Amino acid sequence: YNETGAGVAINKAIQAGHVSRQQLFLQTKFTHANAQDTASIPYDPYSTPTQQVMQSFESSLSHLGTSYVDSYVLHGPSVGGPTMAP
């Protein structure tokens, strides 16, 4: 899953006039830390779940090069472990 690469391709297509942002349906997801590549977690895994989702969402917007997404999926809850704040 390469959000940055997808963002580059999407923005190139928009800039070339092949498609408009309004014609696209962009979906991305939040994945809890236990299912992430530990080298690239887009949020602080020790922050509260709410903060994790917000940080991940902002990271996705940046990677995709857009100001909004059309769908944001919460991909699997985490129970306990480092992804839950004390």
The first five atom37 places (N, CA, C, CB, O) and aatype in JSON, in Angstrom:
{
  "aatype": [18, 2, 6, 16, 7, 0, 7, 19, 0, 9, 2, 11, 0, 9, 5, 0, 7, 8, 19, 15, 1, 5, 5, 10, 13, 10, 5, 16, 11, 13, 16, 8, 0, 2, 0, 5, 3, 16, 0, 15, 9, 14, 18, 3, 14, 18, 15, 16, 14, 16, 5, 5, 19, 12, 5, 15, 13, 6, 15, 15, 10, 15, 8, 10, 7, 16, 15, 18, 19, 3, 15, 18, 19, 10, 8, 7, 14, 15, 19, 7, 7, 14, 16, 12, 0, 14],
  "atom_mask": [
    [1, 1, 1, 1, 1],
    [1, 1, 1, 1, 1],
    [1, 1, 1, 1, 1],
    [1, 1, 1, 1, 1],
    [1, 1, 1, 0, 1],
    [1, 1, 1, 1, 1],
    [1, 1, 1, 0, 1],
    [1, 1, 1, 1, 1],
    [1, 1, 1, 1, 1],
    [1, 1, 1, 1, 1],
    [1, 1, 1, 1, 1],
    [1, 1, 1, 1, 1],
    [1, 1, 1, 1, 1],
    [1, 1, 1, 1, 1],
    [1, 1, 1, 1, 1],
    [1, 1, 1, 1, 1],
    [1, 1, 1, 0, 1],
    [1, 1, 1, 1, 1],
    [1, 1, 1, 1, 1],
    [1, 1, 1, 1, 1],
    [1, 1, 1, 1, 1],
    [1, 1, 1, 1, 1],
    [1, 1, 1, 1, 1],
    [1, 1, 1, 1, 1],
    [1, 1, 1, 1, 1],
    [1, 1, 1, 1, 1],
    [1, 1, 1, 1, 1],
    [1, 1, 1, 1, 1],
    [1, 1, 1, 1, 1],
    [1, 1, 1, 1, 1],
    [1, 1, 1, 1, 1],
    [1, 1, 1, 1, 1],
    [1, 1, 1, 1, 1],
    [1, 1, 1, 1, 1],
    [1, 1, 1, 1, 1],
    [1, 1, 1, 1, 1],
    [1, 1, 1, 1, 1],
    [1, 1, 1, 1, 1],
    [1, 1, 1, 1, 1],
    [1, 1, 1, 1, 1],
    [1, 1, 1, 1, 1],
    [1, 1, 1, 1, 1],
    [1, 1, 1, 1, 1],
    [1, 1, 1, 1, 1],
    [1, 1, 1, 1, 1],
    [1, 1, 1, 1, 1],
    [1, 1, 1, 1, 1],
    [1, 1, 1, 1, 1],
    [1, 1, 1, 1, 1],
    [1, 1, 1, 1, 1],
    [1, 1, 1, 1, 1],
    [1, 1, 1, 1, 1],
    [1, 1, 1, 1, 1],
    [1, 1, 1, 1, 1],
    [1, 1, 1, 1, 1],
    [1, 1, 1, 1, 1],
    [1, 1, 1, 1, 1],
    [1, 1, 1, 1, 1],
    [1, 1, 1, 1, 1],
    [1, 1, 1, 1, 1],
    [1, 1, 1, 1, 1],
    [1, 1, 1, 1, 1],
    [1, 1, 1, 1, 1],
    [1, 1, 1, 1, 1],
    [1, 1, 1, 0, 1],
    [1, 1, 1, 1, 1],
    [1, 1, 1, 1, 1],
    [1, 1, 1, 1, 1],
    [1, 1, 1, 1, 1],
    [1, 1, 1, 1, 1],
    [1, 1, 1, 1, 1],
    [1, 1, 1, 1, 1],
    [1, 1, 1, 1, 1],
    [1, 1, 1, 1, 1],
    [1, 1, 1, 1, 1],
    [1, 1, 1, 0, 1],
    [1, 1, 1, 1, 1],
    [1, 1, 1, 1, 1],
    [1, 1, 1, 1, 1],
    [1, 1, 1, 0, 1],
    [1, 1, 1, 0, 1],
    [1, 1, 1, 1, 1],
    [1, 1, 1, 1, 1],
    [1, 1, 1, 1, 1],
    [1, 1, 1, 1, 1],
    [1, 1, 1, 1, 1]
  ],
  "atom_positions": [
    [[0.85, -1.17, 0.0], [0.0, 0.0, 0.0], [0.89, 1.22, 0.0], [-0.97, 0.0, 1.22], [1.63, 1.46, 0.96]],
    [[0.83, 2.0, -1.06], [1.72, 3.14, -1.22], [0.88, 4.41, -1.43], [2.7, 2.93, -2.4], [0.61, 4.81, -2.56]],
    [[0.5, 5.01, -0.33], [-0.35, 6.2, -0.39], [0.33, 7.37, -1.1], [-0.73, 6.63, 1.02], [-0.31, 8.08, -1.88]],
    [[1.61, 7.55, -0.85], [2.34, 8.64, -1.49], [2.38, 8.44, -3.0], [3.77, 8.76, -0.92], [2.16, 9.38, -3.77]],
    [[2.67, 7.23, -3.44], [2.69, 6.93, -4.86], [1.33, 7.13, -5.5], [0.0, 0.0, 0.0], [1.23, 7.65, -6.62]],
    [[0.28, 6.73, -4.82], [-1.08, 6.94, -5.33], [-1.36, 8.43, -5.45], [-2.13, 6.27, -4.41], [-1.94, 8.88, -6.43]],
    [[-0.95, 9.2, -4.44], [-1.16, 10.65, -4.47], [-0.45, 11.31, -5.63], [0.0, 0.0, 0.0], [-1.0, 12.2, -6.28]],
    [[0.78, 10.89, -5.89], [1.53, 11.45, -7.02], [0.81, 11.16, -8.33], [2.97, 10.87, -7.05], [0.64, 12.05, -9.15]],
    [[0.39, 9.91, -8.52], [-0.29, 9.53, -9.76], [-1.62, 10.27, -9.92], [-0.53, 8.01, -9.77], [-1.94, 10.74, -11.01]],
    [[-2.37, 10.37, -8.85], [-3.66, 11.06, -8.89], [-3.46, 12.53, -9.27], [-4.4, 10.96, -7.53], [-4.16, 13.06, -10.13]],
    [[-2.51, 13.17, -8.63], [-2.29, 14.59, -8.89], [-1.72, 14.84, -10.29], [-1.36, 15.16, -7.85], [-2.01, 15.87, -10.89]],
    [[-0.92, 13.92, -10.81], [-0.44, 14.05, -12.19], [-1.62, 13.96, -13.16], [0.6, 12.96, -12.51], [-1.68, 14.72, -14.13]],
    [[-2.53, 13.04, -12.92], [-3.7, 12.88, -13.79], [-4.6, 14.11, -13.73], [-4.49, 11.62, -13.4], [-5.14, 14.53, -14.75]],
    [[-4.75, 14.68, -12.55], [-5.55, 15.89, -12.4], [-4.88, 17.06, -13.13], [-5.75, 16.23, -10.9], [-5.52, 17.78, -13.89]],
    [[-3.6, 17.24, -12.89], [-2.86, 18.35, -13.51], [-2.83, 18.23, -15.04], [-1.44, 18.41, -12.97], [-2.8, 19.24, -15.74]],
    [[-2.82, 17.0, -15.55], [-2.8, 16.79, -16.99], [-4.19, 16.97, -17.61], [-2.25, 15.41, -17.31], [-4.34, 16.94, -18.83]],
    [[-5.2, 17.14, -16.76], [-6.55, 17.35, -17.26], [-7.28, 16.07, -17.64], [0.0, 0.0, 0.0], [-8.33, 16.12, -18.29]],
    [[-6.74, 14.92, -17.25], [-7.38, 13.65, -17.57], [-8.62, 13.39, -16.71], [-6.4, 12.51, -17.4], [-9.53, 12.68, -17.12]],
    [[-8.63, 13.96, -15.52], [-9.72, 13.74, -14.57], [-9.73, 14.92, -13.6], [-9.55, 12.37, -13.81], [-8.7, 15.57, -13.4]],
    [[-10.87, 15.19, -13.01], [-10.94, 16.21, -11.96], [-11.05, 15.51, -10.61], [-12.14, 17.19, -12.19], [-11.48, 14.36, -10.54]],
    [[-10.68, 16.19, -9.57], [-10.79, 15.6, -8.22], [-12.23, 15.21, -7.93], [-10.28, 16.6, -7.14], [-12.46, 14.19, -7.28]],
    [[-13.18, 15.98, -8.39], [-14.59, 15.71, -8.14], [-15.06, 14.43, -8.83], [-15.44, 16.88, -8.6], [-16.07, 13.85, -8.44]],
    [[-14.35, 13.99, -9.85], [-14.71, 12.75, -10.55], [-14.15, 11.51, -9.85], [-14.2, 12.8, -11.98], [-14.51, 10.39, -10.21]],
    [[-13.31, 11.71, -8.88], [-12.67, 10.6, -8.18], [-13.33, 10.34, -6.84], [-11.19, 10.88, -7.99], [-13.86, 11.25, -6.2]],
    [[-13.3, 9.09, -6.42], [-13.72, 8.7, -5.08], [-12.48, 8.16, -4.38], [-14.9, 7.63, -5.1], [-12.03, 7.06, -4.67]],
    [[-11.93, 8.96, -3.47], [-10.71, 8.55, -2.76], [-11.07, 7.94, -1.42], [-9.76, 9.75, -2.57], [-11.79, 8.53, -0.62]],
    [[-10.55, 6.75, -1.18], [-10.75, 6.07, 0.09], [-9.4, 5.68, 0.64], [-11.67, 4.82, -0.07], [-8.52, 5.24, -0.1]],
    [[-9.24, 5.83, 1.93], [-8.03, 5.37, 2.6], [-8.45, 4.8, 3.94], [-6.99, 6.53, 2.77], [-9.64, 4.71, 4.23]],
    [[-7.48, 4.41, 4.75], [-7.86, 3.7, 5.97], [-6.93, 4.03, 7.13], [-7.86, 2.21, 5.73], [-5.8, 4.49, 6.95]],
    [[-7.43, 3.77, 8.31], [-6.65, 3.77, 9.54], [-6.39, 2.3, 9.88], [-7.39, 4.53, 10.73], [-7.32, 1.49, 9.91]],
    [[-5.14, 1.97, 10.14], [-4.79, 0.62, 10.58], [-4.07, 0.72, 11.91], [-3.9, -0.12, 9.52], [-3.14, 1.52, 12.05]],
    [[-4.5, -0.08, 12.88], [-3.87, -0.01, 14.2], [-2.41, -0.45, 14.12], [-4.63, -0.88, 15.21], [-2.01, -1.17, 13.2]],
    [[-1.62, -0.01, 15.07], [-0.17, -0.2, 15.05], [0.25, -1.66, 14.97], [0.45, 0.43, 16.27], [1.27, -1.98, 14.35]],
    [[-0.51, -2.54, 15.57], [-0.13, -3.96, 15.56], [-0.16, -4.55, 14.15], [-1.06, -4.76, 16.46], [0.44, -5.6, 13.93]],
    [[-0.83, -3.91, 13.21], [-0.9, -4.41, 11.84], [-0.1, -3.53, 10.87], [-2.36, -4.48, 11.38], [-0.17, -3.72, 9.66]],
    [[0.66, -2.58, 11.4], [1.45, -1.65, 10.58], [2.88, -2.15, 10.44], [1.45, -0.23, 11.2], [3.37, -2.92, 11.26]],
    [[3.53, -1.71, 9.38], [4.97, -1.86, 9.26], [5.57, -0.93, 10.31], [5.49, -1.53, 7.78], [5.37, 0.28, 10.23]],
    [[6.28, -1.46, 11.27], [6.77, -0.65, 12.39], [7.69, 0.49, 11.95], [7.49, -1.52, 13.37], [7.89, 1.43, 12.71]],
    [[8.24, 0.41, 10.76], [9.12, 1.47, 10.27], [8.35, 2.66, 9.71], [10.06, 0.92, 9.21], [8.93, 3.71, 9.47]],
    [[7.05, 2.49, 9.51], [6.31, 3.58, 8.86], [4.93, 3.84, 9.47], [6.15, 3.27, 7.4], [3.99, 4.17, 8.74]],
    [[4.79, 3.69, 10.77], [3.52, 3.99, 11.42], [3.27, 5.5, 11.31], [3.53, 3.53, 12.93], [4.1, 6.29, 11.74]],
    [[2.13, 5.91, 10.73], [1.89, 7.33, 10.47], [1.33, 8.1, 11.66], [0.96, 7.48, 9.32], [0.7, 9.15, 11.48]],
    [[1.54, 7.6, 12.87], [1.03, 8.26, 14.07], [1.81, 7.76, 15.28], [-0.49, 8.0, 14.26], [2.56, 6.79, 15.2]],
    [[1.63, 8.43, 16.39], [2.27, 8.02, 17.64], [1.47, 6.87, 18.24], [2.37, 9.23, 18.65], [0.34, 7.09, 18.7]],
    [[2.01, 5.65, 18.25], [1.25, 4.51, 18.75], [0.96, 4.55, 20.25], [1.99, 3.26, 18.44], [0.18, 3.74, 20.75]],
    [[1.57, 5.49, 20.96], [1.32, 5.61, 22.4], [0.34, 6.73, 22.72], [2.63, 5.84, 23.13], [0.03, 6.95, 23.9]],
    [[-0.15, 7.42, 21.72], [-1.16, 8.46, 21.96], [-2.53, 7.79, 22.09], [-1.16, 9.52, 20.8], [-2.65, 6.58, 21.9]],
    [[-3.53, 8.56, 22.41], [-4.88, 8.02, 22.56], [-5.39, 7.54, 21.21], [-5.85, 9.08, 23.17], [-4.91, 8.01, 20.18]],
    [[-6.33, 6.61, 21.19], [-6.89, 6.15, 19.92], [-7.43, 7.31, 19.06], [-8.0, 5.15, 20.17], [-7.25, 7.3, 17.84]],
    [[-8.07, 8.28, 19.68], [-8.59, 9.43, 18.94], [-7.46, 10.19, 18.27], [-9.39, 10.36, 19.86], [-7.56, 10.56, 17.1]],
    [[-6.37, 10.43, 19.0], [-5.22, 11.13, 18.45], [-4.56, 10.32, 17.33], [-4.2, 11.44, 19.55], [-4.11, 10.88, 16.33]],
    [[-4.5, 9.0, 17.5], [-3.92, 8.14, 16.47], [-4.69, 8.28, 15.15], [-3.91, 6.67, 16.93], [-4.09, 8.43, 14.09]],
    [[-6.01, 8.24, 15.24], [-6.84, 8.35, 14.04], [-6.65, 9.72, 13.39], [-8.32, 8.11, 14.37], [-6.51, 9.81, 12.17]],
    [[-6.64, 10.77, 14.19], [-6.47, 12.12, 13.64], [-5.1, 12.28, 12.98], [-6.64, 13.17, 14.76], [-5.0, 12.84, 11.88]],
    [[-4.05, 11.79, 13.64], [-2.7, 11.88, 13.07], [-2.6, 11.08, 11.77], [-1.65, 11.38, 14.09], [-2.0, 11.54, 10.8]],
    [[-3.17, 9.9, 11.76], [-3.14, 9.06, 10.57], [-3.92, 9.71, 9.43], [-3.71, 7.68, 10.88], [-3.49, 9.66, 8.28]],
    [[-5.07, 10.3, 9.75], [-5.89, 10.97, 8.74], [-5.13, 12.14, 8.11], [-7.2, 11.47, 9.37], [-5.11, 12.28, 6.89]],
    [[-4.5, 12.97, 8.94], [-3.73, 14.1, 8.43], [-2.56, 13.61, 7.57], [-3.21, 14.96, 9.59], [-2.25, 14.21, 6.54]],
    [[-1.92, 12.52, 7.98], [-0.84, 11.95, 7.19], [-1.35, 11.48, 5.83], [-0.19, 10.77, 7.95], [-0.69, 11.69, 4.81]],
    [[-2.52, 10.86, 5.81], [-3.11, 10.41, 4.55], [-3.4, 11.58, 3.62], [-4.39, 9.62, 4.82], [-3.13, 11.5, 2.42]],
    [[-3.96, 12.65, 4.16], [-4.24, 13.82, 3.32], [-2.94, 14.34, 2.7], [-4.92, 14.94, 4.16], [-2.91, 14.67, 1.51]],
    [[-1.89, 14.4, 3.49], [-0.6, 14.88, 3.0], [-0.05, 13.94, 1.92], [0.4, 15.01, 4.16], [0.39, 14.39, 0.87]],
    [[-0.08, 12.64, 2.19], [0.44, 11.65, 1.23], [-0.33, 11.68, -0.08], [0.39, 10.25, 1.83], [0.25, 11.55, -1.16]],
    [[-1.64, 11.85, 0.01], [-2.48, 11.85, -1.19], [-2.48, 13.2, -1.9], [-3.89, 11.46, -0.83], [-2.93, 13.29, -3.05]],
    [[-2.0, 14.23, -1.24], [-1.96, 15.55, -1.84], [-3.35, 16.12, -2.08], [0.0, 0.0, 0.0], [-3.61, 16.74, -3.12]],
    [[-4.23, 15.91, -1.13], [-5.6, 16.38, -1.26], [-6.05, 17.0, 0.06], [-6.55, 15.22, -1.67], [-5.43, 16.79, 1.1]],
    [[-7.13, 17.75, 0.01], [-7.65, 18.37, 1.23], [-8.79, 17.56, 1.84], [-8.13, 19.78, 0.94], [-9.26, 17.87, 2.94]],
    [[-9.22, 16.51, 1.12], [-10.29, 15.65, 1.66], [-10.26, 14.28, 1.01], [-11.66, 16.3, 1.44], [-9.73, 14.11, -0.09]],
    [[-10.82, 13.31, 1.7], [-11.06, 11.98, 1.14], [-12.55, 11.73, 1.2], [-10.25, 10.86, 1.9], [-13.26, 12.35, 2.0]],
    [[-13.02, 10.85, 0.37], [-14.45, 10.57, 0.31], [-14.87, 9.49, 1.29], [-14.83, 10.17, -1.08], [-16.04, 9.42, 1.67]],
    [[-13.94, 8.66, 1.7], [-14.24, 7.59, 2.65], [-13.0, 7.3, 3.47], [-14.74, 6.3, 1.91], [-11.9, 7.2, 2.93]],
    [[-13.18, 7.17, 4.77], [-12.08, 6.85, 5.68], [-12.49, 5.64, 6.49], [-11.72, 8.08, 6.61], [-13.4, 5.71, 7.32]],
    [[-11.82, 4.53, 6.27], [-12.18, 3.26, 6.89], [-11.35, 3.05, 8.15], [-11.97, 2.08, 5.9], [-10.14, 3.25, 8.15]],
    [[-12.01, 2.65, 9.22], [-11.3, 2.26, 10.44], [-11.05, 0.76, 10.32], [-12.12, 2.61, 11.77], [-11.95, -0.05, 10.5]],
    [[-9.82, 0.41, 10.0], [-9.44, -0.95, 9.63], [-9.03, -1.75, 10.85], [-8.31, -0.93, 8.6], [-7.85, -1.75, 11.2]],
    [[-9.95, -2.41, 11.47], [-9.66, -3.3, 12.57], [-9.28, -2.6, 13.87], [0.0, 0.0, 0.0], [-8.33, -1.82, 13.9]],
    [[-10.0, -2.87, 14.92], [-9.67, -2.27, 16.21], [-8.47, -2.97, 16.85], [-10.88, -2.34, 17.16], [-8.16, -4.12, 16.54]],
    [[-7.82, -2.27, 17.73], [-6.74, -2.85, 18.52], [-7.25, -3.0, 19.94], [-5.44, -1.99, 18.46], [-7.96, -2.13, 20.45]],
    [[-6.88, -4.07, 20.56], [-7.29, -4.29, 21.94], [-6.04, -4.37, 22.79], [-8.17, -5.58, 22.09], [-5.23, -5.28, 22.64]],
    [[-5.87, -3.39, 23.7], [-4.71, -3.38, 24.57], [-3.43, -3.09, 23.8], [0.0, 0.0, 0.0], [-3.48, -2.6, 22.67]],
    [[-2.31, -3.39, 24.4], [-1.03, -3.21, 23.74], [-0.63, -1.76, 23.6], [0.0, 0.0, 0.0], [-1.29, -0.89, 24.17]],
    [[0.41, -1.49, 22.87], [0.96, -0.13, 22.79], [0.08, 0.84, 22.03], [2.29, -0.17, 22.16], [0.35, 2.04, 22.05]],
    [[-0.96, 0.37, 21.34], [-1.78, 1.3, 20.58], [-2.86, 1.95, 21.43], [-2.42, 0.58, 19.41], [-3.62, 2.79, 20.95]],
    [[-2.93, 1.58, 22.68], [-3.93, 2.16, 23.56], [-3.23, 2.99, 24.63], [-4.82, 1.06, 24.21], [-2.3, 2.53, 25.28]],
    [[-3.69, 4.21, 24.8], [-3.09, 5.1, 25.81], [-3.4, 4.57, 27.2], [-3.62, 6.55, 25.65], [-4.43, 3.93, 27.41]],
    [[-2.5, 4.83, 28.16], [-2.75, 4.35, 29.53], [-3.93, 5.04, 30.16], [-1.52, 4.56, 30.4], [-4.27, 4.76, 31.31]]
  ]
}
